[in-house]
Amino acid sequence: SSDLGDGGLLTGLSYVVTNLSPSKTYRFRVFATNRMGNASAAAFDGSTKAGAKPPTPTGFRPAQVSSHSILFEWAVPTALLAHVTLYRISYRKPDVETAWTADLTTIEPRFSEARVFLLKPSTKYEFRLTAYNEELVGNPTPTVVVTTAGIGENDREIGRA
């Protein structure tokens, strides 16, 4: 059972909290009670922000480079209550383009790798990865610079994690 703050108790395995305000911090604590008594308040203590930006992914790096595509990988955020609904990779040619082109591929949050296609051979690109949720856009990862392979060159595997 858990105290809902108004003296009420909840019996079950889950409870949905609604009507949270954006950019306000909330703290949730769970207290379990059974025939043996009450569990410690430290059984669960987590916090979230309603309307918070999704966390920035870490470890964004190329894993395989070919003449027309690059496979990237990253670490999926493991923070408690990190809310990500999709990822997008954006890219540009340094010293040629100032605007970022967002790859139109929607990457589901359960994946930690994606390939960007239709690149030009022997071309230097800058890439970054951004997490999204229903409300906000997260901060992009640090920029990664990669040059595609030349025509006829073998794909390059780059020390996969």
Secondary structure, DSSP 8 states (H G I E B T S, - for coil): -EE-SSS-EE-SS--------TTEEEEEE---EETTEE--GGG-EEEEEET------EEEEEEEE-SS-EEEEEE---STT----EEEEEEE-TTT--S-EE----B-TT--EEEE-S--TT-EEEEEEEEE-SS-B------EEEE---TT---EE----
